[in-house]
Amino acid sequence: MQKLNKEELDAMRKLMLIRAELLTPQDLAYLKKKGWRYKYAGTLAEKALNKKRKESKEADNGFALEAIITEKLLSFKSITPTARCKAKQEQDQAAINRIDEVLKQKFEAAGLKIASFISDKYVLDQNFEIDRADDGDDSVEDIILVNESKRINFSIKHNNDSLRHNRPYSLVQNCLGFDKGSAADLEHRNRLQKVCDDFRNVNPNKKYFRELEIDAKEDLYFNLVKECEITMLKFSENSTVVRNYFNYIMGNNYIKIKLQTKKKKESLITYEDFTNERSMPNRIEKLKVYRGKRKGSKSASWNLEVYLDNGYIFKQRIHNGDSEIKSKKQIPMKFDVKFSPESIKGSSLI
């Protein structure tokens, strides 16, 4: 057989990838029987469609819940809609029609409770206009009550546990409130950059995370998390910095209402009021770095837990933010921030 040159081999690989997109699971099972090795994870079209379906379903659920709560609030004579609110209500009727009927019934029941709660606690005998935020707004509020003397912002969440996805390198700038390029910001970034440089020296010629040994990946996670712990420890007694961190994770000047629905279980409604100074922390009581468990061939996670003196505990799990290891500067990393199981998570609404 004639030996193929590099260009011909590349062309053949591309053709094989294209043809693999056309194979069914049955086709691949036959190839496996014949001794071929493969991993079927669906075609690119299937993956894109499934992702779009999931995102569309979550979006429908969110818009439907907001619209139903707004509809219940509009039943009170003291609340009237803005023009934008009217348009959003008409637009989101399609989302209400698309959601599961059982879930719709849960939303209707929860909407009544939430609207009554808002009326009793925040509206009282005052007149308000109700507004709905635009889909692309880069702000926490979804529903707004406003009159001549005040504005009350509400964030509505459904089965959403993630709080933030911040980057470890910009911890001082984004989370702690220092200017980019300040002494504190540069000192933190330089320490993390050294971790990245040392990692590349020990693991040369590694282009993708999948090429790394599990221990190497876990060492990188650990070293970056430890440097972030050192930074946060420096400012643990600085109330201004601690509040900046809390506001970055949770936001401020709004009321968050969260509905949790589970199959065959009663819905749970909680709320958190971040318009009150008393809910703000003043210090970090404890920092805890710990390793998660390995799952088969997957590396364990490294986590930084932040214990605040107002009862909130945040779990920050580090993970790679890209499949590729950059050859220079920062290695792409992110924190997935969630509540720790022991954290307070708001008060029961009912």
N, C-alpha and C positions, 0 to 999 in steps of 0.2 A: 504494500500500500504506500502511495506517495505521501511523504511527510509534509504536513501543512505548515505554512509560515504563520507568524503572529497575527497578521491581519485576517487570514482565513480562519484561524482559531477563534478570534474575537467575533467574527461574523457568525460562526457556527454557534457559539455560546448565546449570542443574541437571538438567533433563530430558535434555539432550544427553549429559551425563556418565553419567547412568544408562543411557541407551540404548547408549552406547559400550561399556559393560560387557558388553552382550549380543552385540556384534559379533565375528565370527570373523576370523582373519587374511585369509581369502578375501574377506570382506565389505569389509575395509579396503583390500585390494588393488584391488578394483573401484572404490572411491571415489577411490583415488589415480589410477587410469586416467582417471577423470572430472575430474581436476584438483583434487581435495581434497588438502589437506596434513594429514598425521597422523604420529604416532609411536606405534607399537604396542609396548607394553612388558608386555603381559599384563594380564588383569583383576586387580582387587584380590584376588579369591578365589584366582586362580592364584598371585599373588605370596605371599600368606599361606601357601598350601599348600606351595609350594616352599621357603619359609623354614622352615616347620615340619618338612618332610621332612629338610632339611639338618641342622637342629638335632637332630632325633630320631636321625638316623644317627650323628652325631658323639657324641651321648650314649650310644647303644648301644655304639659302639666303645670308649668310655672305660670304661663299666661292665663290659663283657665282659672287657676286658684286666685290670682290677682283680680281677674274680672268678676269672679263670683263674690269675693269680699267687697269689692267696690259696689257691686249691685245691691248687696245687703245694706251697705252704708247709705246708699242713695234712697233707701226706704224711709230714712229719718228726714223729717221736714226741714230740719236745720242745716242739711247738707245738700248743696247743689253742685252739678258738674261743670268743669271748664269745657271749652270747646275741644281741647286736646283729649280730655277724659272721654267725652262722647265718642270721638273718633276711635279711640283705643277700645272702648267697650264694643263698638260695632265690629271692629277688626277681629277682636278675640273671641267673638261668638263662634267663629269657625273652629277655634281650638277647643272650646267647650263641647262642641258637637263631635269632635274627633276622639276625645278621651274615653277610656273605659267607663261603662255605665256604673259599675260598683264604685270606682274611684270618684266619679262625678257625685254620687250620693254622699260619699264621705266629705268631699269638698263643700257640698251644700250645707251639711250639718255643721262642719267646722266654720264655714263662712258666717253662719248665724251667730255662733258663739264669739267669734273674733270681732264681728261688727258690734255686737252688744257690749263687749269688753271695751272697745275703743270709744264707743259713745259714753259709757258710764265713767270711764277713767280720764278721758282726754277732751271730749267734746262738751260734756255737761250741758249747760243751757246756751252755749255760744253758737253763732252761725258760722259756717265754714264753707269754702269752696273745696271740692275734692279734685285732685289732678292725678294723672298717671304719667310716670316718667317714660321717655322714649326708650326703645329697645337698645339703642347704641349709647345711651348715657353712661359715662364713666363715673358713676356715683352709686352709693349703696341703696338709695331710696327707690322704691317701686310705686308707692302710694303716698301722696302728699295732701295734708289738710292745711289750708291757709286762710287767714282773714287779715284784717287791718293791723292786728297787734301781735300775731304769732304765726309761726310755720312749724308744723309737726311732720317729721319724716318717718315713714315706715318701710322697713325692708321685710319682704315676705319670702320665706324659704320653705321648700318642700323636700324632705329627705336628703338634705344637703349637709354633709359633715365637714367638708374641706373649708378651711378658713382663708388660707393664703398659699401662694406658691412663689416665695421670695428666693433670691439668690444669695448664697453665703458671702460673696465678695462685696455686695452692696449693703451688708448688714448695718454698718455704721451710718451710711448715708440715708438709705430708705427707711430702715426700721427704727433707728435710734435718733434720727433727726439732725445729724450733723451735715454741714455743707460738703459737697463733693470737693475733694482736694484739700480738705482741712487736715490738720496734723493727726487727729484721731482716725479719720478716714484712711489716710495714706498708710499709717502705721498698721492698721488692720489688713488692708489690701496687700501690703508688702509681705506680711507674715503668711498669708494664704498663697501668694505668688511663689514664695519659697517652697511651700508644700508641693505645688504643681511642678516646679523645676526639679526638686529632689525626686519626685515620682517619675518624671521623664528620664532622669539619669539612671534610675534603677530599672526602668522598663523601656529601653530604647526600641525604636522601630515598631512600636505598637500604634496602630492607626485607629483601631476600633475597640470599644469596651469588650466586645465578645471575644477578643483575642487574649484578654487578660486571664491570669489564674485567679481563682476566687480569693485567695489570700491577698493578692496585690490590690484587687478592687476594694476589699474590706479595709485594708490599711489606708488607702486613699480616703475613703469615707471617714474613718476614725480620725485621721490627722486633721482634716478640714473641720470636723465637728468640734474637736478639742480646741482649735484656734478660735472658733466662734464662742465657745464656752469661756475662754480666757478674756475675750473682749467684753462679753456681757457681765462677767464678774467684776471688771473694772468699774462699771457704772451701776452696779446693783443697788447702791445706796443713794443714787442721784434721782430724786423723784421726778424731775423734768424729763430726763432720758427714759426712765421706766414708763412714764405716761406716754411718751412718744411711741415707744415700742407697743404698748397696749393699744393705742389708737390706730397704729398701722395695721395690727392684726384684726382688731374688732371694729375699727371706725369710731366715730363720735357724732353726737348731736342727731341721733335717730333712735327709734324703737325697733328692735328686731323681733319678728314673730315667726316661729318655726312650727310647721305642721309635720308630724311624722305619721305616716300611714303604713301599716303592715297588713298582709293578708291574714284574715281570721283573728285579728287583734283590734282592740279599741284604739282609735287615733289619740295621739298625744300632742297637746298644744302648749308651747312654752313661749315666754317673752323675756326680753332683756332691754332695759331702759338705759341707754347711753347718753341721755340728755342731763343726767344728774351727776354732779361732781362726786357724790359719795360712792359711786360705782368705780371710780378711778383708783388704781394702785399707787403706792408711794415707794415701794422697794421690791426687789427680788429676794424672796426668802431662801430659795435653794435652786441650784442648777444640778442636773443629773444627766450624765452621759451613759448610755447603755446600748448593748448589742442585741439585736433581734435574733431570730432563729433562721438558719438556712433551710430552704425548701428545695430539696433535691439538689440539682446542680446550680440553683440560683444562690447568689451570695446573700449573706445576712445584711440586714439594714443596721445603720448606726443612727441613734436618736439622741436629741438634746431636749430634755424636759425643763421647762421654765415654770417655777412655782412663784406666783405673785401673792402679795399680802392681802388682796381682795378676794381670794378664793379661786381664782382662775389658774389653771395649769395647762400649758400648751405643749404638745408633743410635736417636735420638728424632726421629721424623717428626711435624711439626705438621700438623693438619688441623682443619677446622671441625667442631664437635661438634653442629651443628644446621643446618637449612636457612635459618633466620631469623636476621637480624642484630638483636640487641636494641637498642632505642633508647636505653637507659641502661646504666650500669655495665659489666660484663664482656661482651665479645663471645665467644660460646661457642666454645671451642677445646679440643683435646685433643692429647696426645702419644701416638703409637703406638710403644711401646718394644720393640725387638728386638735380637738380637745383631748386631753388625757382622760381615761375612764374615771379618775378620781376628781376631776374638775367640776366646779359648779357650771351649769349650762343654762342658766336662766330659771325663772320661776314658772310654776304651772299656771296657765292662764285661767283655768276654771278651778 
